[in-house]
Amino acid sequence: MGILTKLELDYEIDDIEKFLQFFRTMCDRFEPLIIKLGSDSVRYKEAIKELETLAHNTAWAARRLNLKEVTDFCVFCEEMMAQANRFNGPASDEFTDWMLLMSDQFEKYCCSYENDDSVLAVFNPLIVNVPNIISK
């Protein structure tokens, strides 16, 4: 039985659909926003705010379904965006590359649910190497 099928047995379909919608929206918008981080100070701030909002919304939806791994990863992303918001931007190359790792991980997690995989995708251990320099 897949992870999506298990959710469907325990939760309202509306809550599951909201979660999948928030998650897919976040994944689709993440990479373009990451690229925007390196543009200039104004776009950096806009992208940080939107990335934080996307992670917050997905965390909210995941929390309603007791999806601890996804919730924790979203909250971690939110916290990193709050830290990044302290800087004026644009983003350093190191931070941009690291954010792309985050984006890939979110995409893998989302696909695990969309494909009804038997388990959630494996966490990329390189993500724990938080960059030292966030802004140029």
VMD Tcl script that draws the C-alpha trace (Angstrom):
set ca {
  {0.00 0.00 0.00}
  {1.37 3.41 -0.98}
  {1.76 6.45 1.24}
  {-1.04 8.32 -0.51}
  {-3.39 5.35 -0.22}
  {-2.65 5.20 3.52}
  {-3.54 8.88 3.86}
  {-6.81 8.32 2.00}
  {-7.80 5.68 4.56}
  {-7.23 7.97 7.54}
  {-8.05 11.52 6.40}
  {-10.62 13.55 4.53}
  {-10.00 13.71 0.79}
  {-10.32 17.53 0.89}
  {-7.41 17.78 3.34}
  {-5.30 15.46 1.19}
  {-6.10 17.42 -1.96}
  {-5.19 20.71 -0.24}
  {-1.90 19.22 0.88}
  {-1.07 17.94 -2.61}
  {-2.08 21.27 -4.15}
  {0.07 23.31 -1.74}
  {2.98 20.90 -2.16}
  {2.85 20.87 -5.97}
  {2.48 24.67 -6.11}
  {5.50 25.06 -3.86}
  {7.59 22.67 -5.94}
  {6.64 24.36 -9.21}
  {7.48 27.84 -7.90}
  {10.57 27.05 -5.85}
  {13.24 26.94 -8.56}
  {12.21 30.18 -10.35}
  {12.19 31.92 -6.96}
  {15.65 30.55 -6.14}
  {16.97 32.00 -9.39}
  {15.34 35.31 -8.45}
  {17.34 35.32 -5.19}
  {20.52 36.11 -7.12}
  {19.08 39.06 -9.07}
  {19.17 42.14 -6.86}
  {18.18 43.26 -3.37}
  {14.53 43.96 -4.17}
  {13.95 40.65 -5.96}
  {15.92 38.84 -3.25}
  {13.56 40.13 -0.55}
  {10.47 39.32 -2.65}
  {11.69 35.78 -3.32}
  {12.59 35.14 0.34}
  {9.12 36.25 1.45}
  {7.39 34.08 -1.14}
  {9.57 31.03 -0.39}
  {8.78 31.42 3.30}
  {5.04 31.67 2.56}
  {5.08 28.59 0.32}
  {6.91 26.55 2.97}
  {4.51 27.82 5.66}
  {1.41 26.86 3.65}
  {2.77 23.41 2.87}
  {3.75 22.88 6.51}
  {0.22 23.82 7.58}
  {-1.32 21.31 5.16}
  {1.18 18.57 6.07}
  {0.61 19.14 9.79}
  {-3.13 18.51 9.34}
  {-2.23 15.05 8.00}
  {0.41 14.37 10.68}
  {3.17 14.18 8.07}
  {6.07 14.83 10.42}
  {8.95 14.56 7.93}
  {7.37 16.98 5.46}
  {6.22 19.34 8.21}
  {9.68 19.41 9.80}
  {11.40 20.03 6.47}
  {8.99 22.86 5.63}
  {9.48 24.45 9.05}
  {13.26 24.19 8.58}
  {12.88 25.94 5.23}
  {10.71 28.64 6.83}
  {13.31 29.21 9.53}
  {16.09 29.45 6.95}
  {14.10 32.02 4.99}
  {13.59 34.05 8.17}
  {17.37 34.01 8.67}
  {18.00 34.89 5.01}
  {15.57 37.80 5.31}
  {18.01 39.47 7.71}
  {20.31 40.07 4.73}
  {19.80 42.46 1.84}
  {20.82 40.15 -0.99}
  {21.43 39.17 -3.62}
  {22.05 35.56 -2.63}
  {25.53 34.08 -2.64}
  {26.26 31.27 -5.10}
  {26.70 28.92 -2.13}
  {23.23 29.76 -0.79}
  {21.64 29.47 -4.25}
  {23.19 26.02 -4.80}
  {22.04 24.90 -1.36}
  {18.51 26.16 -2.01}
  {18.48 24.11 -5.22}
  {19.23 21.03 -3.08}
  {16.24 21.97 -0.92}
  {14.10 22.33 -4.04}
  {15.17 18.90 -5.28}
  {14.31 17.36 -1.92}
  {10.86 18.96 -1.88}
  {10.27 17.69 -5.43}
  {11.27 14.14 -4.44}
  {8.99 14.22 -1.41}
  {6.09 15.58 -3.46}
  {6.55 12.94 -6.16}
  {6.58 10.24 -3.47}
  {3.01 11.23 -2.60}
  {1.85 11.90 -6.15}
  {3.18 8.50 -7.30}
  {1.80 6.74 -4.20}
  {5.26 5.30 -3.47}
  {5.56 2.77 -0.68}
  {7.92 5.05 1.28}
  {8.91 8.70 1.30}
  {11.99 9.57 -0.77}
  {15.36 9.37 0.99}
  {16.61 12.61 2.54}
  {19.69 14.11 0.87}
  {22.32 14.37 3.64}
  {24.09 17.25 1.84}
  {21.25 19.53 2.96}
  {22.61 19.51 6.51}
  {25.61 21.49 5.21}
  {23.95 24.87 5.66}
  {25.91 27.54 3.79}
  {28.11 29.94 5.72}
  {27.46 32.86 3.40}
  {23.87 33.67 2.49}
  {24.21 37.05 0.81}
  {26.88 38.62 -1.40}
}
mol new
graphics top color blue
foreach p $ca { graphics top sphere $p radius 0.5 }
foreach p [lrange $ca 0 end-1] q [lrange $ca 1 end] { graphics top cylinder $p $q radius 0.2 }
display resetview
